[in-house]
Amino acid sequence: MKEALEAFVKKEVEALGYDLVEFRLGGTARSPLLDVRIDHLDGAKITVDECAQVSRSIEPQLDASGLVGENYVLEVSSPGVERPLRNAADWRRFAGRT
């Protein structure tokens, strides 16, 4: 289930022009928690309004997809200043920064 949800969320986030930095699935089987971390490709800071926009855009798509039940929690946030570098593209993107 996690892989299908992550692929679905990644597609939706990228369609909105953001980068999916991290996806975590937690909570319980009856009430899953979808933790979505987004970023700009150019390194600009993510705003609270942008997180809200992504959340509002993804939620109806998730509801229609049938990948999660009715009782889920969707949290969209920025990875923060000290984000983990997870792949080679991250290392290239942040080369030279502290």
For each residue, the residues with C-beta under 8 A, 3 or more apart:
1: 4 5 25 67
2: 5 6 25
3: 6 7
4: 1 7 8 67
5: 1 2 8 9 23 25 34 67 68
6: 2 3 9 10 20 23 25
7: 3 4 10 11
8: 4 5 11 12 61 62 65 67
9: 5 6 12 13 20 23 34 36 58 62
10: 6 7 13 14 20 23
11: 7 8 14 15
12: 8 9 15 16 57 58 61
13: 9 10 16 18 19 20 36 38 54 58
14: 10 11 17 18 19 20
15: 11 12
16: 12 13 53 54 57
17: 14 41
18: 13 14 38 39 40 41 46 50 54
19: 13 14 38 39 40 41
20: 6 9 10 13 14 23 36 37 38
21: 37 38 39 79 83 86
22: 35 36 37 79 84 86
23: 5 6 9 10 20 34 35 36 37
24: 33 34 35
25: 1 2 5 6 32 33 34 35
26: 32 33 35
27: 31 32 33 72 73
28: 31 32
29: 32
30: 69 71
31: 27 28 71 72 73
32: 25 26 27 28 29 68 69 72 73
33: 24 25 26 27 72 73 75
34: 5 9 23 24 25 62 68 72 73 74 75
35: 22 23 24 25 26 75 77
36: 9 13 20 22 23 54 55 58 74 75 76 77
37: 20 21 22 23 76 77 78 79 83
38: 13 18 19 20 21 46 50 51 54 76 77 78 79
39: 18 19 21 43 46 78 79 83
40: 18 19 43 44 45 46
41: 17 18 19
42:
43: 39 40 93 94
44: 40
45: 40 78
46: 18 38 39 40 50 51 77 78
47: 50 51
48: 51 52
49: 52 53
50: 18 38 46 47 53 54
51: 38 46 47 48 54 55 76 77 78
52: 48 49 55 56 76
53: 16 49 50 56 57
54: 13 16 18 36 38 50 51 57 58 76
55: 36 51 52 58 59 74 75 76
56: 52 53 59
57: 12 16 53 54 60 61
58: 9 12 13 36 54 55 61 62 74 76
59: 55 56 62 63 74
60: 57 63 64
61: 8 12 57 58 64 65
62: 8 9 34 58 59 65 67 68 72 74
63: 59 60 70
64: 60 61
65: 8 61 62 68
66:
67: 1 4 5 8 62
68: 5 32 34 62 65 72
69: 30 32 72
70: 63
71: 30 31
72: 27 31 32 33 34 62 68 69
73: 27 31 32 33 34
74: 34 36 55 58 59 62
75: 33 34 35 36 55
76: 36 37 38 51 52 54 55 58
77: 35 36 37 38 46 51
78: 37 38 39 45 46 51
79: 21 22 37 38 39 83 84
80: 83
81:
82:
83: 21 37 39 79 80
84: 22 79
85: 90 91 94
86: 21 22 90
87: 90 91
88: 91 92
89: 92 93
90: 85 86 87 93 94
91: 85 87 88 94 95
92: 88 89 95
93: 43 89 90
94: 43 85 90 91 97
95: 91 92
96:
97: 94
98:
